[in-house]
Amino acid sequence: MSRELQNEEKNNAPNNVNEDEEEHVSAGILAHEALSVSGKVINRLFVEEAASCEPEEGSGPTTSKELDVDMNKTNEHLQSDHDGPSGINFQTPDKEPICPALEEDEEEVPAALADKEEHKGLVQLLENQEREEAHQLNQQLQMKLAGYFQRRANKDVHQEWSASGQHEYEKHLQALTDLKLQLRSASESAQRQAEELEMLAQEKMDQVEKDWQALVALKQDAAEAALSRRLGKEAARAKVKSVLVAAQIRQDELTKVRLKHFKLKLKVHRLEAELRERNKDSRDPLQVRFEQLWAERLKQKQQAEKENEESLKLQKKISCCLEKLFWGQMEVQSRRQQLAEVEAMVAKKKDLLSQTRQDRTRVQRDNLRLKEQCGLLGNRVLLQDFEDTVDASEQLEKHLETLKVQQAETVFKCEQWRKKMETTFINQ
């Protein structure tokens, strides 16, 4: 940007005729630079935020050269840090393990607590970087505008701007206003996001602290239960307490070192980004274009590979679907054959059923005819009733005969009595 301003000043000295055009061009350059700088700042903020969210194992340079630069810078920082006060010894002192369970618990480092502290430090670093970059951008824009208006004041005051120049000025002024609004909204959103992240980090920190205290209590109980059999309760409690205190000290040291390492990583990323921007600005446009075309070619190649993989997957799916369709057709054909056999069997059984019904009807008619012909034969109830009726009639006939005999005897006796009476009456 300073080169472009110097070129404008050199061109304005000998050429007074094209002052208005150069002023419009410089205003356009200022607006374009402001847009590019603000876009770079916003992109850098998003890149740093995305890099902060990545795990430590996956972060860092991807190529061998960037890896060498990263390692050299990290070693320089570590050497400068070790030159000062006494450093921290990262090696764990060799001690005889008290019990296998306690040794395993000491070797397990709760990464959640360190992640919380790293997250909090990252939020603070992002806020400071955002404030510094916004302040620097504001100062640069103010200096450029001051130089531009100073050059404008030194020129002909009475020269009238054309309608197109006024339109360009208003357009660039509107662009600057929009940039300010965008910067303000971006800073407000970043502030809100930082507050939300800080609240979330505090909540997670509290939860991790609770879990850590519970884990320490569980370790203490398990170690005391294991050592109290050999050393006694008091000795076991004292020994476990000393071991836990030493483990807590080592954990705090490890947390500090990890936080420092994370800050160095952020610094290395920022320096690498600045170095890439400088290299990008100093490189040949043809080389930049060649690299862009090479990157596009790689992307197209990757896209073609993805499309080939998708086509292979689709071909496999199509072959599987065709195989399933073939077996489905075979199954349908077999089911149709079974259906034809069942239909033929049903037709045969229908014919047999109709013939059976006809035989039943014929037998029913024969039975009715035979019943009509046989009369009482075959009807057990009627035969029983007929037999009872015949027996009753025979009994009645016998009773009638006896009554007739009794009547004849009675008549005969009456005649005898009458004759006796007559003879008696005559004799008298």
NORFEN-V755288 format. One record per run of one state. SS is the DSSP state (~ for helix, > for strand, _ for the rest). FROM is the first residue (numbers start at 1). TO is the last residue. If there is no record, write none. Layout:
# NORFEN-V755288
SS/FROM/TO  SS/FROM/TO
This chain:
# NORFEN-V755288
_/1/1  ~/2/14  _/15/18  ~/19/53  _/54/63  ~/64/83  _/84/99  ~/100/107  _/108/110  ~/111/154  _/155/162  ~/163/231  _/232/232  ~/233/282  _/283/284  ~/285/374  _/375/379  ~/380/427  _/428/428
